[in-house]
Amino acid sequence: MNKSFRILATPYQIWLMLLVFVPLLAMIIISFTNLTSEVPLNEVSFTLANFLILGETSTLVAFKNSLVYASLSTIICFVLGYFIAYKIKTSRFNNKFIVLTIVILPMWSNLILRAEALMNVMSENNIIKSLIGFSILGNTAGTGFAVLFGLVFTYMPFMILPIYTTLEKIDPALEEAALDLGLTPFKKFWKVVFPLSFRGVVSGSIMVFLPTLAGFAIPKIISRGQIIFIGNIIDTKFMYTSYDQGALLAVLILVFILGSILLLTRFDKEGETLL
Amino acid sequence: MHVKQILSRGPQVEKKPLIELVNVTKTYDEENVVNDLSLTIYENEFITLLGPSGCGKTTTLRMIAGFIQPDEGKIIINGKIFNDLPPYARPIHTVFQRYALFPHLNVLENVAFGLRNRSYESLEKFFGRDVLIEEAKKVSMDKEPSKHLVNKIINRKIEAMAKEALALVKLTGFENRKTDMLSGGQQQRVALARALVDKPQILLLDEPLAALDLKLRQAMQYELKEMQKKLGITFVFVTHDQEEAMTMSDRIVVMKDGVIQQEGSPKSIYNEPVNRYVANFIGETNIIPGIYVKKDLVHFLGTDFPCTGYTFANKEKVDVVIRPEDWDVVPLDKAKVVGEVTFSLFKGVHNEYDVKVKNTTLLVHTYESYEVGQPIGLTIDPYEIHMMKVETDEQVI
């Protein structure tokens, strides 16, 4: 039994090695070299010169933007997402699966397409304006608000689902026990329900924070290039074949990701809230 | 034991009613789970609601706890109508079937949970304002102790109470354990300590022993009974296990389909079941059709037996109830009825026999040994013969 499982796992292990582990390693190594398309391969050498870009204003601003927007969208997603997840959990609606499907429905269409559509809705002349004559979001594209709106809109399901999963796993008898021991429903929520769903909050936060931190498509499209994230700089660096600098910035993001995963394992050892 | 002795025990009049259920009805999906149920529970009583699953016993318990509201009728506690009072405002704690311990808290935090989350005002009232101020003055040495200091003293008192409760359930030394590091029996005790820590007036227990193994269950039965006597708290216990009910209860309420079939002391329910359902549910028994010939004489198994303590119309059909251990096994010449042993089982203390008399098979418990096929002589004392009215529409379970 065990042996056949091991054999079946081999193809994936090889795939993982060749297409994930080796490129990652290559990326880390490249970040310490001067590899660009302008340098002949036999002249590539190790250098720490790339680290100078970390002090450049453009990099710092992009990092600040990434961190600020990722944090803000995580907080907004948490507040709204927890509320929605809790509402779904406590609703008497029989088929909660349908509600959850509606929540994740937008994820079934392409991310770029959604960002483009949102950008259109936020432009001065947009489809809603043509249809009904006015638009609340009209003419906001390019602003920080628009980017934040786009990020929250896109990543909300990643917050709702893990929180809903942990809420659903809480034994109803625990809530009854809290009421029985004299806690008001409000106190019951803060002393029993919230602590027990905290793992879901951590999972959800990481699943919102990481892609918003590292992403580049949504800010690029919705801000029309006005607001630069670190992902956009990496994108540009690779586009203009500055592999060395691009790799260094990518490694930096990798460090953030690893840190977050370590944080996650502290709260959710079995990873049961991850999808 | 004599029937008359048992009857004379009756309910004691000086007892003070604590919980009164008056014509309580609860309907789910047009089915009456609890049907027009009236029951009075007295102070300092160990009462058991007994019945198979779906008989409405748990629903009744949950209505007392306040988790569900009755559709009709009144729930009166301490003379006040409690129908719409939420669970957290009732002087009642529950021990849940699967314990419901908080997994994010350790043992001590679990036990102290209720007290620690009370408001300052209610804690001040609970411990007594004067007592708190007194103690605070001793520490602070000044006249008006700060709220911070009083809080500190309250917290110390809560911890002391939690430790005391843990000592009561014999779990001293487990304070800092995680609840998932405890065995089922230990979790059960934590749940008990948590419910008893602030000495509620009423403790509800929803099949709390169901998940324990036999040995542990028996030990817990005695401990629960002892605890109830010691603390003077009213215990309302729900179970489907008649033995459990017998061992612990002062009073048993047998339920079926949301209706009380019989209530009374374990002895009276065991010896004088009011109908077939109760007789069958409470232990093994023989139910034999008979005819009440005249006063103190009943005819069954083809013979007249002297009986005592029952009054029916002459020649009325009755169901005779005889517990297997009440048969007297005697030499054949002294026997009222003679039968043949068709099945024998050694049960340790006694032997269990199926005895065929005419076309009826009787269950007999005795210390004597017989082989299958041997004739056996049986007789019975008049006071061991119990009779019930024949219920025509009753299904046999």
Interface residues (C-beta under 8 A of the other chain):
Chain A: D171 A173 L174 E176 A177 A178 L179 D180 L181 G182 L183 T184 P185 K187 K191 V192 P195 L196
Chain B: A65 G66 F67 P86 P87 Y88 I92 H93 T94 F96 Q97 R98 A100 F102 P103 H104 F113 G114 N117 R118 R194 A195
